[in-house]
Protein backbone atom coordinates (compact mmCIF):
# COMPACT_ATOMS: atom_id res chain seq x y z
CA UNK A 1 0.00 0.00 0.00
CA UNK A 2 1.34 3.44 -0.87
CA UNK A 3 2.62 5.55 1.99
CA UNK A 4 0.52 8.64 2.79
CA UNK A 5 1.99 11.98 1.89
CA UNK A 6 3.20 14.09 4.80
CA UNK A 7 0.70 16.82 5.63
CA UNK A 8 1.87 20.36 4.90
CA UNK A 9 -0.41 21.63 7.74
CA UNK A 10 -2.43 23.64 5.26
CA UNK A 11 -5.89 24.39 6.67
CA UNK A 12 -8.68 23.87 4.16
CA UNK A 13 -10.14 27.38 4.05
CA UNK A 14 -11.46 27.19 0.50
CA UNK A 15 -15.10 26.88 -0.46
CA UNK A 16 -16.32 23.29 -0.25
CA UNK A 17 -16.80 22.75 -3.96
CA UNK A 18 -13.94 24.63 -5.53
CA UNK A 19 -12.06 23.61 -8.64
CA UNK A 20 -9.85 21.13 -6.76
CA UNK A 21 -12.78 19.00 -5.63
CA UNK A 22 -14.50 19.27 -9.00
CA UNK A 23 -11.34 17.94 -10.66
CA UNK A 24 -11.13 15.13 -8.10
CA UNK A 25 -14.75 14.04 -8.66
CA UNK A 26 -14.28 14.23 -12.42
CA UNK A 27 -11.22 11.95 -12.15
CA UNK A 28 -13.30 9.54 -10.06
CA UNK A 29 -15.74 9.27 -12.97
CA UNK A 30 -13.36 9.25 -15.95
CA UNK A 31 -10.31 7.56 -14.37
CA UNK A 32 -8.42 9.51 -17.02
CA UNK A 33 -6.30 12.62 -16.61
CA UNK A 34 -6.68 13.31 -20.34
CA UNK A 35 -10.51 13.16 -20.37
CA UNK A 36 -10.76 15.23 -17.19
CA UNK A 37 -8.43 17.83 -18.71
CA UNK A 38 -10.67 18.04 -21.78
CA UNK A 39 -13.84 18.42 -19.70
CA UNK A 40 -12.23 21.11 -17.53
CA UNK A 41 -10.58 22.82 -20.52
CA UNK A 42 -7.19 22.49 -18.84
CA UNK A 43 -3.92 20.81 -19.71
CA UNK A 44 -3.14 17.34 -18.41
CA UNK A 45 -0.26 18.85 -16.46
CA UNK A 46 -2.64 21.31 -14.76
CA UNK A 47 -5.02 18.52 -13.75
CA UNK A 48 -2.11 16.50 -12.34
CA UNK A 49 -0.86 19.54 -10.42
CA UNK A 50 -4.31 20.32 -8.96
CA UNK A 51 -4.72 16.73 -7.75
CA UNK A 52 -1.21 16.71 -6.25
CA UNK A 53 -1.89 19.97 -4.37
CA UNK A 54 -5.19 18.60 -3.04
CA UNK A 55 -3.47 15.41 -1.86
CA UNK A 56 -0.72 17.45 -0.21
CA UNK A 57 -3.22 19.70 1.58
CA UNK A 58 -5.14 16.65 2.90
CA UNK A 59 -2.00 14.68 3.70
CA UNK A 60 -3.19 11.52 1.89
CA UNK A 61 -2.92 9.92 -1.54
CA UNK A 62 -6.24 9.84 -3.37
CA UNK A 63 -5.17 7.99 -6.55
CA UNK A 64 -2.72 5.17 -7.15
CA UNK A 65 -0.91 6.44 -10.25
CA UNK A 66 1.15 3.27 -10.63
CA UNK A 67 -1.80 1.57 -12.28
CA UNK A 68 -3.43 2.19 -15.65
CA UNK A 69 -6.05 3.51 -15.49
CA UNK A 70 -5.36 5.32 -12.22
CA UNK A 71 -7.36 3.83 -9.36
CA UNK A 72 -8.70 5.32 -6.18
CA UNK A 73 -6.98 4.55 -2.90
CA UNK A 74 -9.07 3.63 0.13
CA UNK A 75 -8.86 7.27 1.23
CA UNK A 76 -9.92 8.40 -2.22
CA UNK A 77 -12.96 6.10 -2.21
CA UNK A 78 -13.95 7.41 1.24
CA UNK A 79 -13.62 11.00 0.12
CA UNK A 80 -15.65 10.36 -3.03
CA UNK A 81 -18.45 8.65 -1.06
CA UNK A 82 -18.65 11.67 1.27
CA UNK A 83 -18.37 14.34 -1.39
CA UNK A 84 -20.78 12.97 -3.97
CA UNK A 85 -24.05 13.40 -1.97
CA UNK A 86 -22.81 16.74 -0.66
CA UNK A 87 -22.19 17.89 -4.22
CA UNK A 88 -25.72 16.87 -5.28
CA UNK A 89 -27.25 18.75 -2.34
CA UNK A 90 -25.03 21.74 -3.04
CA UNK A 91 -26.11 21.85 -6.69
CA UNK A 92 -29.77 21.51 -5.66
CA UNK A 93 -29.43 24.38 -3.19
CA UNK A 94 -27.70 26.61 -5.74
CA UNK A 95 -30.46 25.89 -8.28
CA UNK A 96 -33.15 26.76 -5.73
CA UNK A 97 -31.37 29.95 -4.70
CA UNK A 98 -31.04 31.06 -8.31
CA UNK A 99 -34.72 30.30 -8.92
CA UNK A 100 -35.69 32.30 -5.84
CA UNK A 101 -33.63 35.23 -7.11
CA UNK A 102 -35.32 35.11 -10.50
CA UNK A 103 -38.84 35.05 -9.05
CA UNK A 104 -38.26 37.87 -6.58
CA UNK A 105 -40.28 40.84 -7.82
CA UNK A 106 -38.90 44.15 -8.95
CA UNK A 107 -40.55 47.39 -7.84
CA UNK A 108 -40.72 50.83 -9.41
CA UNK A 109 -42.26 53.23 -6.90
CA UNK A 110 -42.91 56.97 -6.90
CA UNK A 111 -43.07 59.15 -3.78
CA UNK A 112 -44.53 62.63 -3.45
CA UNK A 113 -41.96 65.15 -2.28
CA UNK A 114 -43.00 65.23 1.38
CA UNK A 115 -42.29 61.49 1.61
CA UNK A 116 -38.97 61.56 -0.22
CA UNK A 117 -36.58 62.62 2.54
CA UNK A 118 -37.47 60.42 5.54
CA UNK A 119 -40.07 57.84 4.57
CA UNK A 120 -38.69 56.75 1.18
CA UNK A 121 -35.16 55.84 2.44
CA UNK A 122 -36.61 53.86 5.37
CA UNK A 123 -38.97 52.07 2.98
CA UNK A 124 -36.16 51.16 0.59
CA UNK A 125 -34.05 49.84 3.46
CA UNK A 126 -36.86 47.52 4.55
CA UNK A 127 -37.93 46.35 1.11
CA UNK A 128 -34.67 46.00 -0.83
CA UNK A 129 -33.59 42.60 0.60
CA UNK A 130 -36.79 40.93 -0.66
CA UNK A 131 -36.74 42.51 -4.13
CA UNK A 132 -34.69 41.75 -7.20
CA UNK A 133 -34.49 45.47 -7.96
CA UNK A 134 -36.11 48.64 -6.63
CA UNK A 135 -36.36 51.97 -8.48
CA UNK A 136 -37.52 55.06 -6.64
CA UNK A 137 -38.78 58.28 -8.25
CA UNK A 138 -40.00 61.46 -6.61
CA UNK A 139 -42.12 64.35 -7.79
CA UNK A 140 -45.46 66.06 -7.68
CA UNK A 141 -48.65 64.04 -7.46
CA UNK A 142 -49.76 64.89 -11.01
CA UNK A 143 -46.45 63.89 -12.54
CA UNK A 144 -46.45 60.62 -10.62
CA UNK A 145 -49.99 59.87 -11.79
CA UNK A 146 -48.85 60.46 -15.38
CA UNK A 147 -45.95 58.05 -14.89
CA UNK A 148 -48.28 55.43 -13.43
CA UNK A 149 -50.64 55.80 -16.40
CA UNK A 150 -47.66 55.46 -18.77
CA UNK A 151 -46.51 52.36 -16.83
CA UNK A 152 -43.19 53.96 -16.00
CA UNK A 153 -43.80 53.07 -12.34
CA UNK A 154 -45.76 50.27 -10.66
CA UNK A 155 -46.80 52.01 -7.44
CA UNK A 156 -47.11 55.64 -6.37
CA UNK A 157 -48.03 57.65 -3.30
CA UNK A 158 -50.31 60.47 -4.34
CA UNK A 159 -52.84 62.96 -3.04
CA UNK A 160 -54.83 62.26 -6.21
CA UNK A 161 -56.82 59.00 -5.85
CA UNK A 162 -57.18 58.74 -9.65
CA UNK A 163 -60.74 57.43 -9.38
CA UNK A 164 -61.13 57.99 -13.10
CA UNK A 165 -58.43 55.38 -13.84
CA UNK A 166 -59.97 51.88 -13.93
CA UNK A 167 -58.21 48.79 -12.67
CA UNK A 168 -55.90 50.38 -10.10
CA UNK A 169 -55.25 48.93 -6.68
CA UNK A 170 -56.00 51.76 -4.26
CA UNK A 171 -55.55 52.29 -0.52
CA UNK A 172 -55.98 55.47 1.53
CA UNK A 173 -52.92 55.44 3.79
CA UNK A 174 -53.52 58.54 5.92
CA UNK A 175 -55.14 61.94 6.18
CA UNK A 176 -53.01 64.91 7.14
CA UNK A 177 -54.14 68.38 8.23
CA UNK A 178 -52.47 71.56 7.04
CA UNK A 179 -50.52 73.91 9.26
CA UNK A 180 -49.70 77.58 8.84
CA UNK A 181 -46.11 78.81 8.88
CA UNK A 182 -45.18 82.41 9.68
CA UNK A 183 -41.81 84.10 9.92
CA UNK A 184 -40.93 84.07 13.60
CA UNK A 185 -39.81 87.69 13.34
CA UNK A 186 -43.28 88.77 12.20
CA UNK A 187 -45.47 86.56 14.40
CA UNK A 188 -45.63 87.34 18.13
CA UNK A 189 -45.65 84.34 20.41
CA UNK A 190 -49.28 84.97 21.28
CA UNK A 191 -50.34 85.22 17.63
CA UNK A 192 -52.96 82.59 16.77
CA UNK A 193 -55.33 83.52 13.96
CA UNK A 194 -58.91 82.61 14.71
CA UNK A 195 -60.13 82.65 11.12
CA UNK A 196 -58.94 82.49 7.53
CA UNK A 197 -60.00 86.09 6.98
CA UNK A 198 -57.76 87.15 9.85
CA UNK A 199 -54.93 85.38 8.06
CA UNK A 200 -55.83 86.99 4.75
CA UNK A 201 -55.52 90.46 6.30
CA UNK A 202 -52.60 89.78 8.67
CA UNK A 203 -50.31 92.21 6.84
CA UNK A 204 -48.16 89.56 5.14
CA UNK A 205 -48.80 88.21 1.62
CA UNK A 206 -49.65 84.59 1.05
CA UNK A 207 -46.98 82.47 -0.70
CA UNK A 208 -48.95 80.23 -3.03
CA UNK A 209 -48.43 76.63 -3.95
CA UNK A 210 -48.10 76.46 -7.73
CA UNK A 211 -51.65 76.46 -9.06
CA UNK A 212 -51.38 73.54 -11.47
CA UNK A 213 -49.94 71.26 -8.77
CA UNK A 214 -52.09 69.02 -6.60
CA UNK A 215 -51.36 71.11 -3.52
CA UNK A 216 -52.11 74.33 -5.39
CA UNK A 217 -55.50 73.06 -6.54
CA UNK A 218 -56.27 71.92 -3.00
CA UNK A 219 -55.54 75.38 -1.60
CA UNK A 220 -57.32 77.29 -4.38
CA UNK A 221 -60.39 75.10 -4.00
CA UNK A 222 -60.43 75.75 -0.25
CA UNK A 223 -60.13 79.52 -0.70
CA UNK A 224 -62.84 79.64 -3.36
CA UNK A 225 -65.23 77.40 -1.42
CA UNK A 226 -64.98 79.55 1.69
CA UNK A 227 -64.59 82.89 -0.10
CA UNK A 228 -61.19 83.66 1.43
CA UNK A 229 -59.57 86.68 -0.29
CA UNK A 230 -55.87 85.79 0.05
CA UNK A 231 -53.37 87.87 -1.89
CA UNK A 232 -49.76 87.34 -2.87
CA UNK A 233 -47.70 87.27 -6.06
CA UNK A 234 -45.23 84.45 -5.31
CA UNK A 235 -45.95 80.92 -6.56
CA UNK A 236 -43.71 77.89 -6.15
CA UNK A 237 -44.11 74.11 -6.30
CA UNK A 238 -41.10 73.55 -3.99
CA UNK A 239 -41.82 72.92 -0.32
CA UNK A 240 -38.30 73.85 0.69
CA UNK A 241 -38.37 77.09 -1.25
CA UNK A 242 -41.73 78.06 0.23
CA UNK A 243 -40.45 77.45 3.75
CA UNK A 244 -37.28 79.42 3.03
CA UNK A 245 -39.24 82.37 1.67
CA UNK A 246 -41.39 82.42 4.79
CA UNK A 247 -38.31 82.17 7.02
CA UNK A 248 -36.93 85.24 5.23
CA UNK A 249 -40.09 87.20 6.07
CA UNK A 250 -41.58 87.36 2.56
CA UNK A 251 -44.98 86.00 3.58
CA UNK A 252 -46.88 83.13 5.16
CA UNK A 253 -47.75 79.74 3.70
CA UNK A 254 -49.72 76.56 4.14
CA UNK A 255 -47.80 73.28 4.37
CA UNK A 256 -48.38 69.78 5.65
CA UNK A 257 -46.77 68.41 8.85
CA UNK A 258 -44.75 65.74 7.03
CA UNK A 259 -42.98 68.50 5.14
CA UNK A 260 -41.52 69.98 8.33
CA UNK A 261 -39.16 67.03 8.80
CA UNK A 262 -37.40 67.79 5.53
CA UNK A 263 -36.25 71.24 6.62
CA UNK A 264 -35.64 71.15 10.36
CA UNK A 265 -32.89 73.74 9.95
CA UNK A 266 -35.54 76.38 9.14
CA UNK A 267 -37.78 75.80 12.16
CA UNK A 268 -35.91 78.24 14.38
CA UNK A 269 -36.96 80.99 11.95
CA UNK A 270 -40.58 79.84 11.65
CA UNK A 271 -43.65 79.79 13.81
CA UNK A 272 -45.87 76.78 13.13
CA UNK A 273 -49.57 77.36 13.84
CA UNK A 274 -52.68 75.22 13.46
CA UNK A 275 -54.88 76.21 10.56
CA UNK A 276 -58.14 77.89 11.58
CA UNK A 277 -61.47 76.19 10.93
CA UNK A 278 -62.67 74.95 8.56
CA UNK A 279 -59.53 72.85 8.36
CA UNK A 280 -57.70 72.04 5.15
CA UNK A 281 -56.50 68.46 4.99
CA UNK A 282 -55.28 66.03 2.36
CA UNK A 283 -55.36 62.27 1.98
CA UNK A 284 -52.39 60.20 0.86
CA UNK A 285 -53.22 57.21 -1.34
CA UNK A 286 -51.14 54.23 -2.36
CA UNK A 287 -51.98 53.42 -5.98
CA UNK A 288 -50.73 50.43 -7.92
CA UNK A 289 -51.10 48.82 -11.31
CA UNK A 290 -53.42 45.82 -11.30
CA UNK A 291 -50.42 43.68 -12.31
CA UNK A 292 -48.78 44.30 -8.92
CA UNK A 293 -49.36 41.13 -6.86
CA UNK A 294 -51.77 41.63 -3.99
CA UNK A 295 -49.21 40.24 -1.53
CA UNK A 296 -46.64 42.83 -2.62
CA UNK A 297 -49.21 45.64 -2.52
CA UNK A 298 -50.18 44.65 1.03
CA UNK A 299 -46.50 44.45 2.05
CA UNK A 300 -45.86 47.95 0.67
CA UNK A 301 -48.79 49.38 2.64
CA UNK A 302 -47.76 47.54 5.80
CA UNK A 303 -44.17 48.81 5.66
CA UNK A 304 -45.22 52.41 4.97
CA UNK A 305 -47.78 52.24 7.76
CA UNK A 306 -45.18 50.92 10.20
CA UNK A 307 -42.58 53.56 9.31
CA UNK A 308 -45.06 56.39 9.82
CA UNK A 309 -46.53 54.90 13.02
CA UNK A 310 -43.26 53.88 14.70
CA UNK A 311 -40.93 56.70 13.63
CA UNK A 312 -42.41 59.63 11.77
CA UNK A 313 -45.34 60.51 14.06
CA UNK A 314 -43.11 60.59 17.12
CA UNK A 315 -40.72 63.00 15.41
CA UNK A 316 -43.47 65.26 14.11
CA UNK A 317 -45.34 65.64 17.41
CA UNK A 318 -42.86 68.09 19.06
CA UNK A 319 -42.94 70.31 15.95
CA UNK A 320 -46.69 70.92 15.95
CA UNK A 321 -48.74 73.02 18.37
CA UNK A 322 -51.40 70.31 18.41
CA UNK A 323 -48.98 67.37 18.34
CA UNK A 324 -50.13 64.78 15.85
CA UNK A 325 -53.82 65.56 16.34
CA UNK A 326 -55.53 65.33 12.99
CA UNK A 327 -52.97 62.98 11.40
CA UNK A 328 -54.90 59.76 10.99
CA UNK A 329 -53.40 56.49 9.81
CA UNK A 330 -55.97 54.21 8.24
CA UNK A 331 -56.32 50.62 9.52
CA UNK A 332 -54.19 48.15 7.65
CA UNK A 333 -55.96 46.05 5.01
CA UNK A 334 -56.66 42.39 5.60
CA UNK A 335 -54.16 39.89 4.28
CA UNK A 336 -54.84 39.06 0.62
CA UNK A 337 -56.88 35.93 -0.04
CA UNK A 338 -56.14 35.50 -3.74
C-alpha positions in Angstrom: 0.0 0.0 0.0 1.3 3.4 -0.9 2.6 5.5 2.0 0.5 8.6 2.8 2.0 12.0 1.9 3.2 14.1 4.8 0.7 16.8 5.6 1.9 20.4 4.9 -0.4 21.6 7.7 -2.4 23.6 5.3 -5.9 24.4 6.7 -8.7 23.9 4.2 -10.1 27.4 4.1 -11.5 27.2 0.5 -15.1 26.9 -0.5 -16.3 23.3 -0.2 -16.8 22.7 -4.0 -13.9 24.6 -5.5 -12.1 23.6 -8.6 -9.8 21.1 -6.8 -12.8 19.0 -5.6 -14.5 19.3 -9.0 -11.3 17.9 -10.7 -11.1 15.1 -8.1 -14.7 14.0 -8.7 -14.3 14.2 -12.4 -11.2 11.9 -12.1 -13.3 9.5 -10.1 -15.7 9.3 -13.0 -13.4 9.2 -15.9 -10.3 7.6 -14.4 -8.4 9.5 -17.0 -6.3 12.6 -16.6 -6.7 13.3 -20.3 -10.5 13.2 -20.4 -10.8 15.2 -17.2 -8.4 17.8 -18.7 -10.7 18.0 -21.8 -13.8 18.4 -19.7 -12.2 21.1 -17.5 -10.6 22.8 -20.5 -7.2 22.5 -18.8 -3.9 20.8 -19.7 -3.1 17.3 -18.4 -0.3 18.9 -16.5 -2.6 21.3 -14.8 -5.0 18.5 -13.7 -2.1 16.5 -12.3 -0.9 19.5 -10.4 -4.3 20.3 -9.0 -4.7 16.7 -7.7 -1.2 16.7 -6.2 -1.9 20.0 -4.4 -5.2 18.6 -3.0 -3.5 15.4 -1.9 -0.7 17.5 -0.2 -3.2 19.7 1.6 -5.1 16.7 2.9 -2.0 14.7 3.7 -3.2 11.5 1.9 -2.9 9.9 -1.5 -6.2 9.8 -3.4 -5.2 8.0 -6.6 -2.7 5.2 -7.2 -0.9 6.4 -10.3 1.1 3.3 -10.6 -1.8 1.6 -12.3 -3.4 2.2 -15.6 -6.1 3.5 -15.5 -5.4 5.3 -12.2 -7.4 3.8 -9.4 -8.7 5.3 -6.2 -7.0 4.6 -2.9 -9.1 3.6 0.1 -8.9 7.3 1.2 -9.9 8.4 -2.2 -13.0 6.1 -2.2 -14.0 7.4 1.2 -13.6 11.0 0.1 -15.7 10.4 -3.0 -18.5 8.6 -1.1 -18.6 11.7 1.3 -18.4 14.3 -1.4 -20.8 13.0 -4.0 -24.0 13.4 -2.0 -22.8 16.7 -0.7 -22.2 17.9 -4.2 -25.7 16.9 -5.3 -27.2 18.8 -2.3 -25.0 21.7 -3.0 -26.1 21.8 -6.7 -29.8 21.5 -5.7 -29.4 24.4 -3.2 -27.7 26.6 -5.7 -30.5 25.9 -8.3 -33.2 26.8 -5.7 -31.4 30.0 -4.7 -31.0 31.1 -8.3 -34.7 30.3 -8.9 -35.7 32.3 -5.8 -33.6 35.2 -7.1 -35.3 35.1 -10.5 -38.8 35.1 -9.0 -38.3 37.9 -6.6 -40.3 40.8 -7.8 -38.9 44.2 -8.9 -40.5 47.4 -7.8 -40.7 50.8 -9.4 -42.3 53.2 -6.9 -42.9 57.0 -6.9 -43.1 59.1 -3.8 -44.5 62.6 -3.4 -42.0 65.1 -2.3 -43.0 65.2 1.4 -42.3 61.5 1.6 -39.0 61.6 -0.2 -36.6 62.6 2.5 -37.5 60.4 5.5 -40.1 57.8 4.6 -38.7 56.8 1.2 -35.2 55.8 2.4 -36.6 53.9 5.4 -39.0 52.1 3.0 -36.2 51.2 0.6 -34.0 49.8 3.5 -36.9 47.5 4.6 -37.9 46.4 1.1 -34.7 46.0 -0.8 -33.6 42.6 0.6 -36.8 40.9 -0.7 -36.7 42.5 -4.1 -34.7 41.7 -7.2 -34.5 45.5 -8.0 -36.1 48.6 -6.6 -36.4 52.0 -8.5 -37.5 55.1 -6.6 -38.8 58.3 -8.3 -40.0 61.5 -6.6 -42.1 64.4 -7.8 -45.5 66.1 -7.7 -48.7 64.0 -7.5 -49.8 64.9 -11.0 -46.4 63.9 -12.5 -46.5 60.6 -10.6 -50.0 59.9 -11.8 -48.8 60.5 -15.4 -45.9 58.0 -14.9 -48.3 55.4 -13.4 -50.6 55.8 -16.4 -47.7 55.5 -18.8 -46.5 52.4 -16.8 -43.2 54.0 -16.0 -43.8 53.1 -12.3 -45.8 50.3 -10.7 -46.8 52.0 -7.4 -47.1 55.6 -6.4 -48.0 57.7 -3.3 -50.3 60.5 -4.3 -52.8 63.0 -3.0 -54.8 62.3 -6.2 -56.8 59.0 -5.8 -57.2 58.7 -9.7 -60.7 57.4 -9.4 -61.1 58.0 -13.1 -58.4 55.4 -13.8 -60.0 51.9 -13.9 -58.2 48.8 -12.7 -55.9 50.4 -10.1 -55.3 48.9 -6.7 -56.0 51.8 -4.3 -55.6 52.3 -0.5 -56.0 55.5 1.5 -52.9 55.4 3.8 -53.5 58.5 5.9 -55.1 61.9 6.2 -53.0 64.9 7.1 -54.1 68.4 8.2 -52.5 71.6 7.0 -50.5 73.9 9.3 -49.7 77.6 8.8 -46.1 78.8 8.9 -45.2 82.4 9.7 -41.8 84.1 9.9 -40.9 84.1 13.6 -39.8 87.7 13.3 -43.3 88.8 12.2 -45.5 86.6 14.4 -45.6 87.3 18.1 -45.6 84.3 20.4 -49.3 85.0 21.3 -50.3 85.2 17.6 -53.0 82.6 16.8 -55.3 83.5 14.0 -58.9 82.6 14.7 -60.1 82.6 11.1 -58.9 82.5 7.5 -60.0 86.1 7.0 -57.8 87.1 9.8 -54.9 85.4 8.1 -55.8 87.0 4.7 -55.5 90.5 6.3 -52.6 89.8 8.7 -50.3 92.2 6.8 -48.2 89.6 5.1 -48.8 88.2 1.6 -49.7 84.6 1.0 -47.0 82.5 -0.7 -48.9 80.2 -3.0 -48.4 76.6 -3.9 -48.1 76.5 -7.7 -51.7 76.5 -9.1 -51.4 73.5 -11.5 -49.9 71.3 -8.8 -52.1 69.0 -6.6 -51.4 71.1 -3.5 -52.1 74.3 -5.4 -55.5 73.1 -6.5 -56.3 71.9 -3.0 -55.5 75.4 -1.6 -57.3 77.3 -4.4 -60.4 75.1 -4.0 -60.4 75.8 -0.3 -60.1 79.5 -0.7 -62.8 79.6 -3.4 -65.2 77.4 -1.4 -65.0 79.5 1.7 -64.6 82.9 -0.1 -61.2 83.7 1.4 -59.6 86.7 -0.3 -55.9 85.8 0.0 -53.4 87.9 -1.9 -49.8 87.3 -2.9 -47.7 87.3 -6.1 -45.2 84.5 -5.3 -46.0 80.9 -6.6 -43.7 77.9 -6.2 -44.1 74.1 -6.3 -41.1 73.6 -4.0 -41.8 72.9 -0.3 -38.3 73.9 0.7 -38.4 77.1 -1.3 -41.7 78.1 0.2 -40.5 77.4 3.7 -37.3 79.4 3.0 -39.2 82.4 1.7 -41.4 82.4 4.8 -38.3 82.2 7.0 -36.9 85.2 5.2 -40.1 87.2 6.1 -41.6 87.4 2.6 -45.0 86.0 3.6 -46.9 83.1 5.2 -47.8 79.7 3.7 -49.7 76.6 4.1 -47.8 73.3 4.4 -48.4 69.8 5.6 -46.8 68.4 8.9 -44.8 65.7 7.0 -43.0 68.5 5.1 -41.5 70.0 8.3 -39.2 67.0 8.8 -37.4 67.8 5.5 -36.3 71.2 6.6 -35.6 71.2 10.4 -32.9 73.7 9.9 -35.5 76.4 9.1 -37.8 75.8 12.2 -35.9 78.2 14.4 -37.0 81.0 12.0 -40.6 79.8 11.6 -43.7 79.8 13.8 -45.9 76.8 13.1 -49.6 77.4 13.8 -52.7 75.2 13.5 -54.9 76.2 10.6 -58.1 77.9 11.6 -61.5 76.2 10.9 -62.7 74.9 8.6 -59.5 72.8 8.4 -57.7 72.0 5.2 -56.5 68.5 5.0 -55.3 66.0 2.4 -55.4 62.3 2.0 -52.4 60.2 0.9 -53.2 57.2 -1.3 -51.1 54.2 -2.4 -52.0 53.4 -6.0 -50.7 50.4 -7.9 -51.1 48.8 -11.3 -53.4 45.8 -11.3 -50.4 43.7 -12.3 -48.8 44.3 -8.9 -49.4 41.1 -6.9 -51.8 41.6 -4.0 -49.2 40.2 -1.5 -46.6 42.8 -2.6 -49.2 45.6 -2.5 -50.2 44.7 1.0 -46.5 44.5 2.0 -45.9 48.0 0.7 -48.8 49.4 2.6 -47.8 47.5 5.8 -44.2 48.8 5.7 -45.2 52.4 5.0 -47.8 52.2 7.8 -45.2 50.9 10.2 -42.6 53.6 9.3 -45.1 56.4 9.8 -46.5 54.9 13.0 -43.3 53.9 14.7 -40.9 56.7 13.6 -42.4 59.6 11.8 -45.3 60.5 14.1 -43.1 60.6 17.1 -40.7 63.0 15.4 -43.5 65.3 14.1 -45.3 65.6 17.4 -42.9 68.1 19.1 -42.9 70.3 16.0 -46.7 70.9 15.9 -48.7 73.0 18.4 -51.4 70.3 18.4 -49.0 67.4 18.3 -50.1 64.8 15.9 -53.8 65.6 16.3 -55.5 65.3 13.0 -53.0 63.0 11.4 -54.9 59.8 11.0 -53.4 56.5 9.8 -56.0 54.2 8.2 -56.3 50.6 9.5 -54.2 48.1 7.6 -56.0 46.0 5.0 -56.7 42.4 5.6 -54.2 39.9 4.3 -54.8 39.1 0.6 -56.9 35.9 0.0 -56.1 35.5 -3.7 
